[in-house]
Each structure stands twice: as structure tokens, then as C-alpha cells.
Amino acid sequence: MIEHCSEENQQQWLALRCELWPDDSPEDHQLDIDNLLAEPEQFVQAIFRLSDDQAVGFIEASIRSEYVNGTSTTPIVFLEGIYVKESHRGYGIAKKLLQFITEWALDNGFTELASDALVSNRSAQQFHQGLGFEETERVVFYCKSLLDD
């Protein structure tokens, strides 16, 4: 069963976020969750639960108004994160979560869904391609400190 993330299921959502992004503390994830729930016009997220109520996956997306590489419209829906517990991969759960976000986006007048993956993360690239995303371009970001001169 797929449902929007909410205060009622946020503990399960929090646990899944901690699995996907283990470098961030549970407190940081909770702050993110609070911010996501406070701005439903900017963010959409859903959780996948089994018939026994066990949460095994989630998806998060945002509405981006700035230009996103490879897109031709603005604003767009941007996939920020998608995760399925390893023990439940290969059953189409990620595809169902993406379909949920896709239907939400179409119902709300959006025509493009974008995402990104690190150049070094081949498995994420293959995952995106398996869900129907097309690679649009590769970018290397640079930064120059203005204080070191």
C-alpha cells in the first residue's frame, strides 16, 4: 500500500531515511521531515507499506522552479530520493512508488520529472534508466574560495 508520508507514519519514514542516508543523524532527518511536512506545496513524499504495515520503501520529490539540466519546462518535479529495503528489492516497489509520484505530478499539471545521480554511482544510473529516465548531460561542479586570495 502506498500513502503520503505524514505525522502518522513519520517514525517509519525516519527509519527508512536513516537507512538510505546513514551519514546524517536521526535528528537531522527529523528536521528534514518536519520541513517537508510543513511545505506540502513544495514537496511530495510517499511510503510503501506491506499488508502487515511494515514500511519497506519511500520516495521524496520536490517542486523546482529553477532550471534543471535537461528539462524544457519549469517548474518541474524533481526526484530527491527513493529507497526500498534490500530484502524487498526486485518486486517492483520502486516502480510503484515512482508511478505514485508520476500520477501526482500529472494530476497537478507537471509534464517533466527529473533526477540526478553522481557520475561515480553506476548502480544509481542503471536504476534510473531502468525506471525510464534518460541521461541528459554530465556536469562537473567547481568551487573557488574567495578568501584564499
C-alpha positions as CSV (number, residue, x, y, z in Angstrom):
1,M,0.0,0.0,0.0
2,I,1.3,3.5,-0.9
3,E,0.3,6.5,1.1
4,H,1.5,10.0,1.5
5,C,4.1,10.5,4.3
6,S,2.5,12.2,7.3
7,E,2.9,12.6,11.0
8,E,1.2,9.3,11.5
9,N,3.9,7.3,9.6
10,Q,6.9,9.6,10.2
11,Q,8.7,7.1,12.5
12,Q,8.7,4.5,9.8
13,W,9.7,7.2,7.2
14,L,12.5,8.4,9.6
15,A,13.9,4.8,9.9
16,L,14.0,4.4,6.1
17,R,15.7,7.8,5.6
18,C,18.3,6.7,8.1
19,E,19.0,3.6,6.1
20,L,19.3,5.5,2.8
21,W,21.3,8.4,4.1
22,P,23.2,7.0,7.1
23,D,25.7,9.8,7.2
24,D,23.0,12.2,8.6
25,S,21.9,11.9,12.2
26,P,18.3,10.9,13.1
27,E,17.9,14.4,14.5
28,D,18.9,15.9,11.1
29,H,16.5,13.6,9.3
30,Q,13.7,14.6,11.7
31,L,14.3,18.3,11.0
32,D,14.1,17.5,7.3
33,I,10.8,15.6,7.8
34,D,9.4,18.5,9.8
35,N,10.3,20.9,7.0
36,L,8.9,18.6,4.2
37,L,5.6,18.2,6.1
38,A,5.4,21.9,6.7
39,E,5.5,22.8,3.0
40,P,3.2,20.4,1.1
41,E,3.1,22.9,-1.8
42,Q,6.8,22.3,-2.4
43,F,7.3,18.7,-1.5
44,V,5.6,15.4,-2.1
45,Q,6.6,12.1,-0.4
46,A,5.1,8.7,-0.1
47,I,5.8,5.5,1.9
48,F,5.2,1.9,0.8
49,R,3.9,-0.5,3.4
50,L,3.2,-4.2,3.3
51,S,-0.2,-5.7,4.4
52,D,1.3,-6.1,7.9
53,D,2.0,-2.3,8.0
54,Q,5.8,-2.9,7.7
55,A,7.3,0.1,5.8
56,V,9.8,-1.1,3.2
57,G,10.2,1.9,0.9
58,F,9.7,5.6,0.4
59,I,10.1,8.3,-2.2
60,E,10.6,12.1,-1.9
61,A,10.2,14.7,-4.6
62,S,10.3,18.5,-4.7
63,I,9.0,21.2,-6.9
64,R,11.9,23.0,-8.5
65,S,11.3,26.4,-10.2
66,E,15.0,27.0,-11.1
67,Y,16.4,25.5,-14.3
68,V,17.2,21.8,-14.1
69,N,19.7,20.3,-16.6
70,G,18.0,18.5,-19.4
71,T,14.5,19.8,-18.8
72,S,12.5,22.1,-21.1
73,T,9.8,23.3,-18.7
74,T,9.6,25.0,-15.3
75,P,8.6,24.3,-12.7
76,I,9.3,20.5,-12.6
77,V,9.1,17.7,-10.2
78,F,12.5,16.5,-9.0
79,L,13.1,13.1,-7.5
80,E,15.1,13.8,-4.4
81,G,15.3,10.3,-3.0
82,I,13.9,6.8,-3.5
83,Y,14.6,3.8,-1.4
84,V,13.5,0.2,-1.0
85,K,14.8,-2.1,1.7
86,E,17.3,-4.5,0.2
87,S,15.2,-7.5,1.3
88,H,12.3,-6.2,-0.8
89,R,14.1,-5.2,-4.0
90,G,13.2,-6.8,-7.3
91,Y,9.4,-6.8,-6.6
92,G,8.6,-3.6,-8.5
93,I,8.2,-1.4,-5.3
94,A,10.4,1.4,-6.6
95,K,8.4,1.4,-9.9
96,K,5.1,1.6,-7.9
97,L,6.5,4.5,-5.8
98,L,7.7,6.3,-9.0
99,Q,4.2,5.8,-10.6
100,F,2.6,7.3,-7.5
101,I,4.7,10.4,-7.9
102,T,4.2,10.5,-11.6
103,E,0.4,10.4,-11.2
104,W,0.6,13.1,-8.6
105,A,2.7,15.2,-10.9
106,L,0.4,14.8,-13.9
107,D,-2.7,15.5,-11.7
108,N,-1.0,18.7,-10.6
109,G,-0.2,19.9,-14.1
110,F,3.5,19.0,-14.4
111,T,5.0,17.5,-17.5
112,E,8.5,16.6,-16.5
113,L,10.1,14.5,-13.8
114,A,13.9,14.9,-13.3
115,S,16.5,13.4,-11.1
116,D,20.3,13.1,-10.7
117,A,23.0,10.7,-9.7
118,L,26.7,11.0,-9.1
119,V,28.9,10.2,-12.1
120,S,30.6,7.6,-10.0
121,N,27.4,5.9,-8.9
122,R,26.8,3.4,-11.7
123,S,24.1,1.5,-9.8
124,A,22.1,4.6,-9.3
125,Q,22.4,5.5,-13.0
126,Q,21.3,2.0,-14.0
127,F,18.4,2.2,-11.5
128,H,17.2,5.5,-13.1
129,Q,17.5,4.1,-16.6
130,G,15.5,1.0,-15.5
131,L,12.7,3.3,-14.4
132,G,12.6,5.1,-17.7
133,F,14.8,8.1,-17.1
134,E,17.1,9.2,-19.9
135,E,20.5,10.7,-19.2
136,T,20.5,14.3,-20.4
137,E,24.1,15.5,-19.6
138,R,27.1,15.2,-17.3
139,V,28.3,18.1,-15.3
140,V,31.4,18.7,-13.2
141,F,30.9,21.3,-10.5
142,Y,33.8,23.6,-9.4
143,C,34.3,26.0,-6.4
144,K,36.8,28.7,-5.8
145,S,37.3,30.1,-2.3
146,L,37.2,33.9,-2.3
147,L,39.0,34.0,1.0
148,D,42.3,32.3,-0.1
149,D,43.5,35.0,-2.5
